[in-house]
Amino acid sequence: MADARTRNQLFALARLGAEARIAELQAEIDSIRRTFGGASRGRRGRQPGGARSMDAGRSTSRRRKMSSEGRRKISEAAKRRWAAYRAKHGKK
C-alpha cells in the first residue's frame, strides 16, 4: 500500500515537472518568435504557401526541357556504355 502511494506521488511530481518544463519551453519559443518576427510562420518556420510565396515573380515550373536531339544523344551514349559493359562482362 505504501509503495503504491509513493509510486503515485512520484508520477504526480514527474507530471508537474514536465508541465513546468513545457511552460518554460513555450515561453522561450514565444520570446524567439517575438524577436525574429516569426509569429505568422507555420510549423518548422516555413512560410505560409510554401516556396512560392518567397519567389512569386518566378515561374512555378523550373524543370528544364530536353530536346529530342538531346534525348537521342543520351540514349545512344547509354547504349554504347551498356554494349561495352556486356562485351567485357558477358551477357547474363
N, C-alpha and C positions, 0 to 999 in steps of 0.2 A: 504494500500500500504506500509506504514511504517512497519507494523507488518510482512508482507511477507519478506521484505528486512532484517529485524532483524532476522527473523527465518532462512533465507538462510545464513546469516553471522554466526549464531550460529552453524548451521550444518557444514559450512566450517571450522570453528575453531575446532569443535569437531573432524572432519576428520583429520585435521592437527595434533591435539594432539594424536589421535590414531595412525597415521602413525609414529609419533616421538617415541611413546612408543613401537611400533613394532620394529622399528630400534634399540632401546635400548636393547630390549629383544633378538633380533637376535645377536647383538654384544656380549651379555652375554653368549648366547648359544655357539657361536664360541669360546669364551675365555675358557669356560668349556671343550669343545671338544679338544682344543689345550692342555689344562692342563692334561686331562686324556687320551689323545690319542684316542678319540672316533670318529675321522673324518670318519672312514670307516664303522662305525656301522650304522645299519638301524634304522628304527623307534622304539622308546621306548628302545633304547640301545641293541637291540637283535643282536646277531652275525649273519652275513650272513650265510644261510644254516641251521639255526635253531640249536637245541641242538646237532645235530650230529657232527658239526664241533668241538665242545668242547671236546667230548669224542669219537674221531674217532677210538680208539682201541677197544671200546666196541661193542658188538653185537647190531644190530639195534632193535632186539626183546628182550625185558626184561620181557615178560609175562611168568609167571610160568605155567608149565603144571601140571595138576592134573591127577593122575592115575585113572583108572576106579574103583579101590577099594576105593579110597578117595571119588569119586563122589557117590558111593553106600552108604558109611557110612554117608555122609552128607544128602543124600536123606532119609535114614532110620531115622535119627535123626529128620529131619524136619517133617516126617510123624508122629513120636511119639509125637512131640510137638503139632501138629495140632490135633491129636487124643485126647490128654489131654485137649486142649482148647475146643474142641467140646463137650467132656464129661462134662466139667464144665459149659459151657455156653449154651449147647444145639445146635443142628444142625439147621442152619437157611436157 
